[in-house]
Amino acid sequence: MKKIVFLIAVIFVGFSFFSCEDSDDKVKEPYLIVKFQFDPNQVRLNNLGQPSSVASGNAAQSPNFNTISAHYFELAPTAFTQLGDGTILYHAPETTEGGAVAINFDQAIIVEEGEAFLKIPLSQVAQGNYEYVRVSLAYQDYNISIRNNGTDYDARLTSFVGYNTFINTHTIGSNSFPVNGNRLQGYWAFALNNFPYATSGQAPAGATTVPNPIASTSPIPAGSCVVTGKFNENLIINGNETRDVVITLSLSVNKSFEWREVTADGKYEPSIGENVVDMGLRGLIPTFVK
């Protein structure tokens, strides 16, 4: 009798174990995960997606990125897919608190390299064959080198490259920058590391580089920061995925911080009137792992 009871108990435990295992399998759902990567050696592109050198009279450096944020993410089937006609998977919160419609910086998703920016159930991603990625960048936080009176200093800079951003107050370390309004593409601020100096400014309107290799067939609005990149191999979503699909957006930071030189020494020296002219990312190469 004891043996029978023991066998029944074992069988019951076994069924319970497999039942839980089946339940866990059903609960687990594959996701589309989007991450950023920053590459100072990736090819440096212009607005048309062609290789580009630093303009005569200017100088540039490759910043060391800390964090980034984006405003919009879309998968596009072909080079003829117009902006907004692909599969839109993210559109950041906007506000009219500052007057015109603007990105709401207080609600921005800000991530480091390799950290998940988006995580979307694959069941919510439209099935399709996707050739391009379009991502509208909004905010950048990176370290640069600044010269003053012959001495080089480490500085941290934040730049807002979205079409328009409503900012209450943003910070760099212990430095606060109260804005309480909208700022168009190109607003920036920096602070010296370990020194009590901070300032802000505005790059020229329309000067931010936004590479779009399919500009002739699928243009982007002026003043936006919708960077376009092509997969080496099309991303196919067929609805039968059982594992996560991880997309890595490799952004070229190859001499992406650019200024107009007063002293031709390749050193950014704002105290003598060297002004920032461009802070746009210099290209996008998307890859995926399924």
TITIFI-721516 format. One record per residue: x, y, z of N, C-alpha, C in turn; residue in one letter. Coordinates in steps of 0.1 Angstrom, whole numbers, plus 5000, padded with zeros to 4 digits. Each point is the difference from the previous one (the first is absolute). Layout:
<recs>
n_xx,n_yy,n_zz,ca_xx,ca_yy,ca_zz,c_xx,c_yy,c_zz,r
X,Y,Z,X,Y,Z,X,Y,Z,A .
...
</recs>
This chain:
<recs>
n_xx,n_yy,n_zz,ca_xx,ca_yy,ca_zz,c_xx,c_yy,c_zz,r
5008,4988,5000,4992,5012,5000,5009,5013,5000,M .
5010,4999,5008,5009,5012,5001,5007,5002,4987,K .
5003,4989,4992,5007,5001,4987,4990,5007,4990,K .
4988,4996,5001,4990,5006,4991,4998,5015,5002,I .
4999,5004,5013,4999,5014,5004,5012,5008,4995,V .
5012,4994,5002,5012,5006,4996,5000,5003,4984,F .
4996,4989,4993,5000,5001,4985,4990,5011,4996,L .
4989,5001,5006,4990,5010,4997,5005,5014,5002,I .
5008,5001,5012,5005,5013,5003,5011,5004,4990,A .
5008,4991,4995,5010,5003,4990,4994,5004,4987,V .
4990,4993,4996,4993,5003,4988,4994,5014,5000,I .
4994,5003,5012,4993,5013,5002,5010,5011,4999,F .
5012,4998,5006,5010,5011,5000,5005,5001,4986,V .
5002,4989,4992,5005,5000,4987,4990,5008,4991,G .
4987,4998,5001,4990,5007,4992,5001,5015,5004,F .
5001,5003,5012,5000,5014,5005,5012,5007,4994,S .
5012,4993,4999,5012,5006,4995,4999,5003,4985,F .
4995,4990,4993,4998,5003,4985,4990,5010,4997,F .
4989,5000,5009,4990,5010,4998,5005,5014,5002,S .
5009,5002,5010,5006,5013,5003,5009,5004,4988,C .
5007,4990,4995,5010,5002,4989,4992,5005,4988,E .
4989,4993,4997,4992,5004,4988,4995,5014,5002,D .
4995,5003,5013,4995,5013,5002,5010,5011,4998,S .
5012,4997,5005,5011,5010,4998,5003,5002,4986,D .
5000,4990,4992,5003,5001,4985,4989,5008,4994,D .
4988,4999,5004,4989,5008,4994,5001,5014,5004,K .
5004,5003,5012,5001,5014,5005,5011,5007,4993,V .
5011,4993,4998,5012,5007,4993,4997,5004,4986,K .
5001,5013,4997,4997,5005,4987,5013,5006,4994,E .
5003,4998,4987,5012,5006,4994,4997,5015,4998,P .
5011,5007,5001,5000,5015,4998,5009,5005,4989,Y .
4996,5012,4995,5009,5007,4992,5007,5010,5009,L .
5013,4999,5001,5008,5009,5009,5010,5008,4991,I .
5000,5013,5004,5008,5010,4992,5010,5006,5009,V .
5013,5000,4996,5011,5005,5008,5009,5009,4991,K .
5007,5009,5006,5009,5009,4993,5015,4996,5002,F .
5008,5003,4990,5014,4998,5001,5007,5013,4994,Q .
5012,5004,5005,5006,5012,4995,5014,4996,4995,F .
5003,5003,4987,5012,4996,4994,5008,5012,4994,D .
5012,5003,5006,5008,5011,4995,5007,4997,4987,P .
5000,4987,4996,5007,4996,4988,4991,4997,4988,N .
4987,5001,5002,4990,4998,4990,5001,5011,4990,Q .
4997,4997,4987,5001,5010,4990,4992,5013,5003,V .
5006,5011,4997,4994,5013,5003,4992,5005,4987,R .
4987,5002,5002,4991,5002,4988,4995,5015,5001,L .
4995,5004,4988,4993,5013,5000,4985,4998,4999,N .
4992,5010,4997,4986,4999,5001,4994,4990,4989,N .
5008,4997,4990,4995,4991,4989,5006,4986,5002,L .
5006,4998,5011,5006,4987,5003,5013,4997,4993,G .
5007,5010,4995,5012,4998,4993,5012,5004,5009,Q .
5011,4993,4999,5012,5003,5008,5004,5015,5000,P .
5003,5005,5011,5002,5014,5002,5012,5004,5009,S .
5008,5009,4996,5011,5005,5008,4996,5013,5007,S .
5008,5005,5009,4997,5012,5008,5002,5012,4990,V .
4991,5009,5000,5000,5011,4991,5012,5009,5002,A .
5005,5006,4990,5012,5009,5001,4997,5011,5009,S .
5009,5003,5009,4999,5011,5010,4993,4995,5013,G .
4995,4988,5000,4995,4994,5012,5009,4989,5006,N .
4997,4996,5012,5007,4989,5006,4989,4992,5008,A .
5004,4988,5003,4990,4991,5007,5007,4990,5008,A .
4992,4994,5010,5005,4989,5008,4989,4989,5001,Q .
5004,4988,5004,4991,4989,5002,4997,5000,5015,S .
4988,5004,5004,4997,5000,5014,4999,4986,5006,P .
5001,4999,5013,4999,4988,5008,4986,5000,5006,N .
4991,4992,4994,4985,5001,5004,4998,4993,5014,F .
4991,5007,5007,4995,4995,5013,4986,4994,4998,N .
4991,5008,4994,4986,4996,4999,4994,5006,4987,T .
4988,4995,4996,4993,5005,4989,4985,4998,5002,I .
4992,5007,4992,4986,4998,5000,4995,5002,4986,S .
4989,4994,4996,4994,5001,4987,4985,5004,5002,A .
4995,5005,4989,4986,5005,5000,4991,4991,4992,H .
5006,4992,4991,4991,4993,4990,5008,4988,4995,Y .
4993,4989,4997,5007,4988,4995,4990,4993,4990,F .
5005,4997,4988,4992,4995,4990,5007,4989,4992,E .
4994,4989,4996,5005,4991,4991,4994,5002,4986,L .
5008,5001,4990,4995,5004,4986,5004,4988,4991,A .
4990,4995,4992,5002,4989,4991,5009,5003,4988,P .
4999,5012,4994,5009,5003,4988,5004,5014,5001,T .
5009,5004,4990,5005,5013,4999,4989,5010,4995,A .
4989,4995,4995,4989,5008,4996,4989,5002,5010,F .
5002,4994,5012,4990,5001,5011,5002,5014,5006,T .
4989,5008,4999,5001,5014,5005,5000,5000,5016,Q .
5007,5010,5005,5000,5001,5015,4986,5000,5005,L .
4998,4991,5010,4987,4998,5006,4991,4990,4994,G .
5005,4994,4988,4992,4990,4994,5005,4986,5003,D .
5011,4999,5008,5005,4987,5004,4993,4995,5013,G .
5007,4992,5007,4995,4995,5013,5006,5009,5011,T .
4992,5009,5005,5004,5009,5011,4999,4993,5013,I .
5011,4998,5007,5000,4993,5013,5002,5008,5012,L .
5004,5013,4998,5001,5009,5011,4999,5015,4995,Y .
4992,5007,5008,4999,5015,4998,5000,5006,5014,H .
5010,5007,5004,5001,5006,5013,4989,5010,5004,A .
4997,5001,5012,4990,5010,5005,5004,5014,4995,P .
4990,5008,4996,5002,5014,4996,4991,5009,5009,E .
5003,5013,4999,4992,5009,5008,4999,5014,4993,T .
4990,5008,5003,4999,5013,4995,5002,5010,5011,T .
5006,4996,5011,5001,5008,5012,5009,5012,4997,E .
5009,4999,4991,5009,5011,4996,4995,5008,4988,G .
4988,4997,4995,4995,5006,4989,4998,4991,4988,G .
5009,4999,4991,5000,4990,4989,5001,4986,5005,A .
4996,4990,4992,5002,4986,5004,5015,4997,5001,V .
5003,4993,5011,5014,4997,5002,5001,4987,5008,A .
5012,4994,4999,5003,4988,5007,5000,5003,5015,I .
4994,4992,5008,5000,5003,5015,5012,4993,5006,N .
5010,5008,5003,5013,4995,5005,4998,4993,5013,F .
4991,5005,5008,4997,4993,5014,4996,4986,4999,D .
4995,4996,4988,4995,4986,4999,5009,4992,4990,Q .
5012,5005,4997,5009,4993,4991,5005,4988,5006,A .
5002,4990,4991,5007,4987,5004,5015,5003,4997,I .
5008,5000,5010,5015,5003,4998,5007,4987,5004,I .
5009,4995,4991,5007,4988,5002,5015,5001,4997,V .
5007,4991,5006,5015,4998,4997,5001,4991,4988,E .
5013,4999,4995,5003,4990,4990,4997,4986,5004,E .
4993,4992,4992,4997,4986,5003,4988,4998,5009,G .
4994,5011,5005,4988,4999,5009,4988,5000,4991,E .
4990,4992,5003,4988,4999,4992,4992,5014,5000,A .
4999,5005,4988,4992,5013,4999,4985,4996,4998,F .
4998,4990,4992,4986,4996,4998,4999,4985,5002,L .
4989,4995,5005,4997,4986,5002,4986,4998,4997,K .
4997,4994,4988,4986,4999,4995,4997,4986,4997,I .
4988,4995,5005,4997,4986,4997,4999,4998,4985,P .
5006,4990,4994,5000,4997,4986,4986,4999,4994,L .
4991,4996,5009,4986,4998,4995,4994,5014,4996,S .
5006,5011,5005,4995,5013,4997,5008,5007,4988,Q .
5009,4992,4994,5008,5005,4989,4994,4994,4987,V .
4996,5009,4991,4994,4995,4987,5009,4991,4993,A .
4995,4989,4995,5008,4991,4992,5004,5007,4987,Q .
5012,4997,4996,5005,5007,4988,5015,4997,4997,G .
5004,5005,4989,5014,4999,4995,5006,5014,5000,N .
5009,5003,5010,5004,5014,5002,5015,5001,4996,Y .
5002,5011,4992,5013,5003,4994,5007,5011,5008,E .
4992,5009,5006,5006,5012,5006,4995,5003,5014,Y .
5008,5007,5008,4996,5005,5013,5000,5015,4999,V .
4990,5007,5006,5000,5014,5001,4999,5004,5015,R .
5009,5007,5006,5000,5004,5014,5002,5015,5001,V .
4991,5007,5007,5002,5014,5002,5007,5002,5013,S .
5012,5004,5000,5008,5003,5012,4995,5013,5006,L .
5001,5001,5014,4995,5011,5007,5010,5007,5009,A .
5008,4992,5007,5008,5005,5011,5013,4992,5000,Y .
5011,5007,5003,5013,4993,5001,5008,5006,5012,Q .
5007,4991,5006,5008,5004,5012,5014,4994,4998,D .
5010,5008,4999,5013,4994,4997,5012,5009,5006,Y .
5011,4994,5000,5012,5008,5005,5008,5004,4988,N .
5006,5013,5001,5008,5006,4990,5012,5006,5007,I .
5010,5005,4991,5011,5007,5005,4999,5015,4996,S .
5003,5009,5010,4999,5014,4997,5014,5007,5004,I .
5004,5009,4992,5012,5007,5003,4997,5015,5005,R .
5007,5004,5010,4999,5014,5005,5013,5005,5004,N .
5005,5011,4994,5013,5006,5004,5011,4990,5000,N .
5000,4991,4989,5011,4991,4999,4999,4987,5008,G .
4990,4998,5008,4998,4988,5008,4988,4993,4995,T .
5001,4987,4999,4988,4991,4996,4993,4995,5012,D .
4987,5000,4999,4991,4996,5011,4990,4989,4995,Y .
4996,4991,5009,4989,4991,4996,4987,5007,5004,D .
4991,4998,4991,4987,5006,5001,4989,4990,4997,A .
4988,5003,5005,4989,4991,4997,4989,5009,4993,R .
4995,4996,4989,4991,5008,4992,4987,4992,4997,L .
4989,5007,5001,4987,4995,4996,4995,5008,4988,T .
4994,4993,4990,4995,5007,4989,4986,4994,4997,S .
4992,5009,4995,4986,4996,4997,4998,5002,4985,F .
4999,4988,4993,5000,5000,4986,4986,4997,4994,V .
4990,4998,5008,4987,4998,4995,4994,5013,4994,G .
4990,4999,4992,4994,5011,4993,4997,5012,5009,Y .
4995,4997,5012,4996,5010,5010,4998,4993,5013,N .
5006,5005,5011,4999,4993,5013,4996,5010,5011,T .
4990,4996,5008,4996,5008,5011,5008,4995,5012,F .
5007,5009,5007,5009,4997,5011,4996,5008,5012,I .
4998,4994,5011,4998,5008,5012,5014,5003,5005,N .
5007,4991,5006,5014,5002,5004,5008,4987,4997,T .
5011,5001,4994,5009,4989,4998,5013,5002,5008,H .
5007,4989,5002,5012,5001,5009,5012,4993,4993,T .
5012,5005,5004,5012,4994,4996,5008,4999,5013,I .
5001,4988,5006,5006,4999,5013,4992,5008,5010,G .
5007,5009,5007,4994,5008,5010,4995,5014,4994,S .
5002,5001,4987,4996,5013,4994,4985,4999,4994,N .
4992,5009,5004,4986,5001,4995,4998,5011,4990,S .
4993,4996,4989,4997,5009,4989,4985,5002,4999,F .
4994,5010,5007,4986,5003,4999,4996,5006,4987,P .
4991,4994,4992,4996,5005,4987,4986,5004,5000,V .
4991,4991,5005,4986,5003,5001,4994,5005,4987,N .
5003,4993,4990,4995,5003,4987,5004,4991,4989,G .
4997,5003,4988,5004,4992,4988,5014,5004,4995,N .
5007,4990,4995,5013,5003,4993,5000,4992,4987,R .
5003,5007,4990,5001,4994,4987,5013,4991,4998,L .
5000,4992,4990,5011,4991,4998,5013,5008,5000,Q .
5010,4995,5008,5013,5006,5000,5003,5007,5014,G .
4991,5000,5009,5002,5006,5013,5010,4991,5008,Y .
5010,5006,5007,5010,4992,5007,5004,5007,5012,W .
5006,4992,5009,5006,5005,5013,5012,4992,5003,A .
5010,5006,5007,5011,4992,5005,5005,5005,5013,F .
5007,4992,5007,5007,5003,5013,5013,4994,5000,A .
5010,5007,5006,5013,4994,5002,5000,4990,5011,L .
5007,4989,4998,5001,4990,5011,5010,5006,5011,N .
4995,5000,5012,5009,5004,5011,5003,5015,5001,N .
4994,5008,4992,5002,5014,5000,4986,5007,5000,F .
4998,5011,5007,4987,5007,5001,4998,5009,4988,P .
4998,4993,4988,4996,5008,4989,4990,4992,4991,Y .
4989,5007,4996,4990,4994,4992,4994,5011,4991,A .
4996,4996,4988,4993,5009,4991,4991,4993,4990,T .
4993,5007,4992,4991,4994,4990,4999,5008,4988,S .
4995,4995,4989,4999,5007,4988,4991,4993,4990,G .
5000,5006,4988,4991,4994,4989,5008,5000,4987,Q .
5001,4988,4994,5007,4998,4987,4990,5006,4990,A .
5006,5003,4988,4992,5006,4989,4988,4991,4996,P .
4989,5006,4997,4988,4993,4996,5003,4992,4987,A .
4996,4987,5000,5002,4992,4988,5014,4995,4997,G .
5009,5003,5010,5014,4996,4998,5003,4985,5005,A .
4991,4994,5007,5002,4987,5006,4999,4990,4989,T .
5011,4992,4998,5000,4989,4990,4991,4989,5004,T .
4992,4996,4990,4990,4989,5002,5001,4991,4987,V .
5009,4989,5001,5002,4992,4988,4987,4992,4996,P .
4997,5002,4987,4989,4993,4994,5003,4995,4986,N .
5005,4987,4999,5005,4995,4987,4989,4998,4990,P .
4987,5001,5004,4989,4999,4991,4993,5013,4998,I .
5007,5011,5001,4994,5013,5000,4993,5002,4986,A .
5005,4994,4990,4994,5003,4986,4986,4993,4999,S .
4998,4989,5007,4987,4993,4999,4991,5001,5013,T .
5006,5004,5011,4993,5001,5012,5006,5011,5009,S .
4997,5012,4997,5006,5011,5008,4994,5001,5014,P .
5007,5008,5008,4996,5003,5014,4997,5015,5001,I .
4992,5004,5009,4997,5015,5002,5013,5007,5005,P .
5001,5013,4995,5011,5008,5004,4999,5003,5015,A .
5012,4999,5007,5000,5003,5014,4997,4988,5009,G .
4997,4988,4994,4998,4988,5007,5014,4993,5002,S .
5000,4990,5008,5013,4993,5002,4997,4985,4997,C .
4993,4997,4989,4997,4986,4997,5011,4994,4992,V .
5009,4993,5007,5011,4993,4993,4996,4987,4994,V .
5004,4997,4988,4996,4988,4993,5011,4990,4998,T .
4998,4988,5002,5011,4990,4998,4994,4987,4994,G .
5008,4993,4992,4996,4988,4993,5006,4988,5006,K .
4991,4990,5003,5005,4986,5004,5009,4994,4989,F .
5010,4993,5004,5008,4993,4990,4992,4988,4995,N .
4991,4995,5008,4991,4989,4996,4986,5004,5005,E .
4990,4999,4992,4987,5005,5004,4995,4993,5013,N .
4993,5007,5008,4994,4995,5012,4986,4995,4997,L .
4998,4987,5002,4987,4994,4997,4993,4996,5013,I .
4988,5006,5001,4992,4996,5012,4988,4993,4994,I .
4999,4987,5004,4989,4991,4994,4990,4996,5010,N .
5001,5004,5012,4990,4996,5010,5002,4987,5007,G .
5011,4992,4995,5003,4987,5006,5012,5000,5009,N .
5005,5012,5003,5012,5002,5008,4998,4994,5014,E .
5009,4993,5005,4999,4994,5014,5011,5006,5009,T .
5010,5008,4994,5010,5006,5008,5000,5015,4997,R .
5006,5007,5009,5002,5015,4999,5007,5003,4987,D .
4996,5012,4994,5008,5005,4989,5006,5013,5005,V .
5013,5001,5000,5008,5011,5006,5006,5008,4988,V .
4995,5013,4999,5005,5009,4990,5010,5009,5007,I .
5012,5001,4994,5011,5009,5005,5001,5011,4990,T .
4999,5013,5004,5001,5011,4992,5014,5006,5002,L .
5009,4997,4991,5014,5005,5001,5001,5014,4994,S .
5002,5010,5008,5001,5014,4996,5014,5005,4998,L .
5003,5006,4989,5013,5006,4998,5002,5012,5008,S .
5010,5000,5009,5004,5013,5007,5013,5005,4995,V .
5004,4996,4988,5012,5003,4994,5001,5015,4997,N .
5007,5008,5009,5001,5014,4999,4986,5007,4998,K .
4991,4996,5009,4986,5004,4999,4998,5014,5007,S .
5010,5004,5009,4999,5013,5006,5009,5009,4993,F .
4994,5010,4993,5008,5009,4991,4998,5015,5003,E .
5011,5007,4998,5000,5014,5003,5008,5008,4989,W .
4998,5013,5000,5007,5009,4991,5012,5005,5007,R .
5012,4998,4994,5013,5003,5006,5003,5015,4999,E .
5005,5005,5011,5006,5014,5000,5015,4998,5000,V .
5005,4992,5008,5014,4995,5000,5001,4986,4994,T .
5007,4998,4989,5000,4987,4993,5009,4990,5007,A .
4995,4995,5011,5008,4990,5008,4992,4988,5003,D .
4988,4998,4995,4992,4988,5003,4996,4999,5014,G .
5000,5011,5007,4995,5000,5014,4988,5009,5001,K .
4990,4995,5007,4988,5008,5002,5002,5010,5011,Y .
5000,5013,4996,5003,5011,5010,4989,5011,4999,E .
4989,4997,5008,4988,5010,4999,5004,5014,5005,P .
5009,5001,5009,5004,5013,5006,5005,5010,4990,S .
5005,4995,4988,5005,5009,4990,4990,5001,4988,I .
4988,4995,5002,4990,5002,4990,4998,4988,4990,G .
5005,4989,5004,4998,4988,4992,4986,4994,5003,E .
4991,5001,4990,4986,4996,5001,4997,4987,4995,N .
4991,4992,5007,4996,4987,4996,4991,5002,4987,V .
5003,4992,4990,4992,5001,4988,4992,4987,4997,V .
5004,4989,5006,4993,4987,4997,5002,4990,5012,D .
4989,4993,5003,5001,4990,5011,4992,4987,4995,M .
4997,4999,4987,4992,4989,4995,5008,4987,5000,G .
4994,4989,5002,5006,4987,4998,5003,4998,4986,L .
5011,4992,4997,5005,5000,4986,4998,4987,4993,R .
4989,4993,5003,4996,4988,4993,4994,4990,5009,G .
4992,4991,4994,4993,4989,5008,5002,4987,4992,L .
5005,4990,5007,5000,4986,4995,4993,4991,5009,I .
4988,4996,4996,4992,4991,5009,5003,4985,4997,P .
5001,4992,5011,5002,4986,4999,4990,4993,5009,T .
4998,4987,4998,4991,4993,5009,5004,4986,5003,F .
4996,4995,5011,5002,4986,5004,4987,4994,5003,V .
4997,4988,4994,4987,4993,5002,5002,4987,5008,K .
</recs>
